[in-house]
Amino acid sequence: MFWNGKTTEVSINPDAKLFLMHMSDAQQPSIQLRQPRRILVTGGAGFIGSNFVHHWCRTYPRDRVVVLDALTYAGNRQNLSDLEGVANLRFVQGDICDRELVDRLLREEALDTIAHFAAESHVDRSILGPGAFIQTNVVGTFTLLESFRQYWVAEGSPDSYRFLHVSTDEVFGSLAAEDPAFTETTPYAPNSPYSASKAGSDHLVRAYFHTYGMPTLITNCSNNYGPYHYPEKLIPLMIINILLGKPLPVYGDGQNIRDWLFVEDHCSALDVVIHRGQPGETYNVGGNNEVKNIDLVYRLCQLMDELAPDLPVQPAENLITFVKDRPGHDRRYAIDSTRLKNELGWVPKTSLDEGLRKTIEWYLAHPSWWRSLLSQEYQAYYEKVYA
């Protein structure tokens, strides 16, 4: 799928209107006057990355979008299947650590923006095998930064270019119940190989702005959920296990607290940051939905009883099973998104209940998608973690 050079007039479609709803009147960009971007989305076949690609293609149909994804266990071409044939979209299977490939894509596609999602992201897997996390999250990010820096300089260091690095709230460590939420100035205190590798990549991105002046942006988000979420993560794991009548494993006492962000809200925030964020700055993105894990699981069970009445076990909460806690399990995360609201005008629009309903309905409507992911490798991993 290669760009044919044709463009069309931009109208403010419903998806663009959804994006504008997240901004105040004074801060809304003029979509009609916006210059098209040529954007590389790393990890664009993964969970958040594929949702971002959908958002971007709908909202900015004139933009050139190049997806680079290694298609490891969590990357899935099916996440982009409904975009097959879109003239301005190109998919490339490859590794972000492949410098020659990254250099070539930047040049031949004349890219001006990188949205960097590609990462090993599951804490449990980082405990079992941390090496892949260092390679992808640290070495991969370094490779992208070096390639983009040299390309950017060769192009004359344009002010309009952007390198967006999508990171996590886990770099800040764990909060006690009475602690204030993480802000952009909270000291880093990662507690897992995953969060340590993301902290390292954050520091590299920051250094490339302060050392070279490269126009970088960093976002640190809370726990995402929504369509295309790989089934090993908490919310899709609970949904799928309820549908299969399997136990619902809850770590420890279930009192760990997370702030949940609907992935479509996250994508709208990243859109705003790319267009209006100040290079060199960091922005926290949260959903304002702090909830204990066990309470979240009970709510999922209630919604599944309501939305999927032919379940093999009812009520679904009878499947809840407490298992041995994860090593180094952070007790609480909470994100303060005040800066993003005050400076860029973004606020999340989706309540937790609304987002959970949308997510459940998507999984109920796409059984072939999630069933295809329950491979022998996945089953072996599941048994190793929850045995």
C-alpha positions in Angstrom: 0.0 0.0 0.0 1.9 3.1 -1.3 0.8 6.7 -1.4 -0.2 7.7 -4.8 0.4 11.4 -4.2 -3.3 12.4 -4.5 -4.9 14.6 -1.9 -8.4 15.5 -1.1 -10.0 18.5 0.7 -10.4 18.0 4.4 -13.8 18.3 6.1 -14.3 18.1 9.8 -15.7 14.6 10.0 -17.3 13.1 13.1 -13.9 11.7 14.3 -12.3 15.2 14.0 -15.3 16.6 16.0 -14.6 14.0 18.7 -11.0 15.1 18.9 -12.1 18.8 19.1 -14.4 17.9 22.0 -11.4 17.3 24.2 -10.2 20.9 23.8 -11.5 24.3 24.8 -12.7 26.7 22.2 -9.6 28.9 22.5 -7.3 25.9 21.9 -9.0 24.1 19.1 -6.8 24.0 16.0 -8.0 24.9 12.5 -8.3 21.5 10.8 -9.0 23.1 7.5 -5.7 25.1 7.6 -3.5 22.3 9.0 -0.6 21.1 6.8 -0.6 17.3 6.3 2.0 15.4 8.3 4.0 12.3 7.2 4.1 10.2 10.4 5.8 7.0 11.3 4.0 5.0 14.0 6.2 2.4 15.6 4.3 -0.5 17.2 1.3 0.5 15.2 -0.1 -3.1 15.1 -0.1 -3.3 18.9 -2.9 -2.3 21.3 -2.5 1.5 21.8 -0.6 1.9 18.5 -3.3 0.4 16.3 -6.0 2.5 18.1 -3.8 5.5 17.4 -3.5 4.6 13.7 -7.3 4.3 13.4 -7.7 7.7 15.1 -5.1 9.4 12.9 -6.4 7.9 9.6 -10.0 8.9 10.4 -9.1 12.4 11.7 -6.4 13.3 9.1 -7.2 11.5 5.9 -4.6 13.6 3.9 -1.7 12.5 6.1 0.8 9.8 5.1 0.9 7.1 7.8 3.7 4.5 7.9 3.3 1.7 10.4 6.5 -0.1 11.6 5.9 -3.2 13.7 7.9 -6.3 14.4 4.7 -8.4 14.8 5.9 -10.1 18.0 3.3 -11.9 20.2 1.4 -8.7 20.9 1.5 -7.2 17.4 -1.3 -8.2 15.1 -1.9 -7.3 11.5 -5.6 -8.0 12.1 -5.7 -4.9 14.3 -5.4 -2.9 11.1 -7.4 -5.1 8.8 -10.2 -2.6 8.3 -7.6 -0.1 7.0 -6.2 -2.4 4.3 -6.4 -0.6 1.0 -6.2 2.9 2.5 -4.1 4.8 0.0 -2.1 6.9 2.5 -1.3 4.0 4.8 1.8 1.7 4.4 2.6 -1.2 6.7 6.2 -2.4 7.2 7.1 -5.4 9.2 10.5 -4.7 10.9 12.4 -4.1 14.1 13.0 -0.6 15.5 16.5 -1.8 16.4 17.2 -2.1 12.6 19.0 1.2 12.0 19.3 0.7 8.2 15.6 0.1 7.9 14.6 3.1 10.0 17.1 5.3 8.1 15.6 4.2 4.8 12.0 4.7 5.9 12.7 8.3 7.1 14.3 9.2 3.8 12.1 7.4 1.2 8.9 8.5 3.0 10.1 12.0 3.8 8.7 11.7 7.3 8.4 14.6 9.6 6.9 12.9 12.7 7.5 9.8 14.8 4.9 8.5 17.2 6.8 5.9 19.2 4.7 3.2 20.7 6.8 0.1 20.1 7.7 -1.5 23.4 7.7 -4.6 25.5 5.1 -3.6 28.0 3.9 -6.5 30.3 5.4 -6.5 33.8 4.9 -10.2 34.3 6.9 -11.0 31.1 9.7 -8.6 32.2 10.0 -10.6 35.4 10.3 -13.8 33.5 12.7 -12.5 30.8 14.0 -8.9 31.2 16.5 -9.0 28.3 13.9 -8.4 25.6 12.7 -5.3 27.5 16.2 -3.7 27.5 16.7 -4.5 23.8 13.4 -3.1 22.6 12.7 -0.3 25.1 16.2 1.1 25.5 18.2 0.0 22.5 15.2 0.4 20.2 14.4 3.9 21.4 18.1 4.9 21.1 18.1 3.6 17.5 15.1 5.7 16.6 16.5 8.8 18.3 19.8 8.6 16.5 18.3 7.9 13.2 15.7 10.7 13.5 18.4 13.1 14.8 20.7 12.7 11.9 17.8 12.8 9.4 16.4 16.0 11.1 19.8 17.7 10.9 20.2 16.7 7.3 16.8 18.2 6.6 17.8 21.5 8.1 16.5 21.0 11.6 12.9 22.0 10.8 10.9 23.4 13.7 7.8 21.5 12.6 9.3 18.0 13.1 8.2 16.0 16.1 9.4 12.8 18.0 6.7 11.7 20.4 7.7 9.0 22.9 4.8 7.3 24.6 5.6 6.1 28.1 4.0 4.9 31.3 3.2 6.1 34.8 5.0 3.0 36.1 8.3 4.9 35.8 7.3 6.8 38.9 7.1 3.8 41.2 4.4 3.1 43.7 2.1 5.4 45.8 0.8 5.0 49.3 -3.0 5.5 49.8 -2.5 9.1 51.0 0.1 10.2 48.5 -0.8 12.8 45.8 -1.0 11.6 42.2 2.1 11.6 40.0 2.9 14.9 38.3 5.5 15.6 35.6 8.0 16.5 38.3 7.6 13.3 40.3 11.0 11.6 40.8 11.5 8.4 38.9 11.5 5.2 41.0 10.8 2.2 38.7 10.3 -1.1 40.5 10.2 -3.7 37.7 12.5 -4.5 34.7 9.7 -3.2 32.5 9.3 0.2 34.2 13.1 0.5 34.5 13.5 0.0 30.8 10.8 2.6 30.1 12.5 5.0 32.5 15.8 4.6 30.6 14.1 5.3 27.3 12.4 8.4 28.8 15.8 9.7 29.9 17.3 9.2 26.5 14.5 11.1 24.8 14.9 14.0 27.3 18.6 14.0 26.7 18.2 14.3 22.9 16.2 17.5 23.4 18.6 19.1 25.9 21.8 18.0 24.1 20.8 18.3 20.4 17.7 20.5 20.5 15.7 17.7 18.8 12.0 18.4 19.0 11.0 15.6 21.3 7.8 15.1 23.4 7.2 12.6 26.2 3.8 11.4 27.5 3.4 9.2 30.6 0.0 7.5 30.7 -2.0 5.5 33.2 -3.4 2.0 32.5 -5.1 1.9 29.1 -8.0 -0.4 28.2 -10.3 -0.8 25.1 -10.5 -2.6 21.8 -7.5 -4.7 20.4 -6.1 -5.3 23.9 -3.9 -8.4 24.1 -5.6 -11.0 26.3 -2.9 -11.3 28.9 -3.7 -7.8 30.4 -6.2 -7.5 33.3 -9.4 -6.3 31.6 -9.3 -8.5 28.5 -8.1 -11.4 30.5 -11.2 -11.1 32.8 -13.5 -10.7 29.9 -12.2 -13.7 27.9 -12.0 -15.9 31.0 -15.6 -15.1 31.9 -16.7 -16.0 28.4 -14.7 -19.3 28.6 -15.9 -20.1 32.2 -12.3 -20.1 33.5 -11.0 -18.8 36.8 -10.4 -15.0 37.2 -6.9 -14.7 38.8 -6.5 -11.7 41.1 -3.1 -11.0 42.5 -2.6 -10.9 46.3 -5.5 -9.2 48.2 -6.8 -7.4 45.1 -6.3 -4.0 46.8 -3.8 -2.6 44.3 -5.1 0.6 42.8 -4.8 1.8 39.2 -6.0 4.8 37.2 -7.8 3.6 34.1 -7.7 5.5 30.8 -9.9 4.6 27.8 -7.6 4.1 24.8 -9.6 6.4 22.6 -9.2 9.2 25.1 -5.5 8.5 25.2 -5.2 8.8 21.4 -7.0 12.2 21.4 -4.5 13.3 24.1 -1.5 12.2 22.0 -3.0 14.1 19.0 -3.2 17.3 21.0 0.4 16.8 22.3 1.8 16.3 18.8 0.0 19.5 17.5 0.3 21.8 20.5 2.8 20.4 22.9 6.0 22.3 23.6 9.1 20.4 22.4 11.3 19.1 25.2 8.3 18.8 27.6 6.6 15.9 29.3 2.8 15.5 29.7 0.9 13.1 32.0 -2.2 11.5 30.6 -4.7 10.0 33.0 -8.3 8.8 33.0 -9.3 10.1 36.4 -10.6 6.6 37.2 -8.8 5.3 40.3 -10.1 1.9 41.3 -9.0 -1.2 43.2 -8.3 -4.2 41.1 -10.8 -6.4 43.0 -13.5 -3.7 42.6 -12.7 -3.5 38.9 -13.1 -7.3 38.5 -16.4 -7.3 40.4 -17.7 -4.5 38.1 -16.6 -6.5 35.0 -18.4 -9.5 36.3 -21.6 -7.5 36.8 -21.4 -6.0 33.3 -20.7 -9.4 31.7 -23.7 -10.9 33.5 -25.8 -8.1 32.0 -24.3 -7.9 28.4 -23.6 -11.6 27.9 -26.4 -13.5 29.5 -25.5 -17.0 28.2 -22.3 -17.3 30.2 -21.0 -20.8 31.2 -20.8 -19.7 34.9 -23.3 -17.3 36.4 -22.9 -15.0 38.3 -19.5 -14.5 36.8 -18.1 -13.4 40.2 -18.1 -17.0 41.2 -15.0 -17.4 39.0 -12.9 -14.9 41.0 -9.7 -16.7 42.4 -7.0 -15.0 44.4 -3.5 -16.1 43.4 0.1 -15.5 44.7 1.0 -11.8 44.3 3.4 -10.6 41.6 7.0 -9.9 42.8 7.5 -6.2 43.5 3.8 -5.4 42.8 3.3 -1.7 43.0 0.4 -0.8 45.3 -1.0 2.3 43.7 -0.7 4.4 40.6 -2.5 7.7 40.0 -1.9 10.3 37.3 -2.4 14.1 37.7 -3.2 15.4 34.2 -3.6 19.1 35.3 -0.8 20.3 33.1 -2.4 18.7 30.0 -5.7 20.3 30.8 -4.4 23.8 31.7 -1.8 24.2 28.9 -3.3 22.2 26.0 -7.0 22.0 26.9 -7.3 18.2 27.0 -9.5 16.3 29.4 -10.7 12.6 29.3 -14.3 12.2 28.1 -15.0 8.5 28.9 -16.2 7.4 32.3 -14.9 4.0 33.5 -18.4 2.4 33.3 -18.9 3.7 29.7 -15.5 2.6 28.7 -15.9 -0.9 30.2 -19.2 -1.3 28.4 -17.7 -0.3 25.0 -14.8 -2.6 25.6 -17.0 -5.6 26.5 -19.2 -5.0 23.6 -16.2 -4.9 21.3 -14.9 -8.3 22.6 -18.4 -9.8 22.3 -18.6 -8.7 18.7 -15.1 -9.9 17.8 -14.7 -13.5 19.1 -12.6 -14.6 16.1 -10.1 -11.9 17.0 -9.4 -12.9 20.5 -9.8 -16.7 20.0 -7.0 -16.6 17.4 -4.6 -15.2 20.1 -5.1 -18.1 22.6 -2.1 -20.0 21.2 -0.1 -22.7 22.8 2.6 -20.1 23.6 -0.1 -18.0 25.3 -1.4 -20.9 27.3 2.1 -21.9 28.4 2.8 -18.4 29.6 -0.6 -18.2 31.4 0.1 -21.4 33.3 3.6 -20.2 34.3 2.3 -16.9 35.6 -0.9 -18.0 37.4 -0.2 -21.6 38.3 
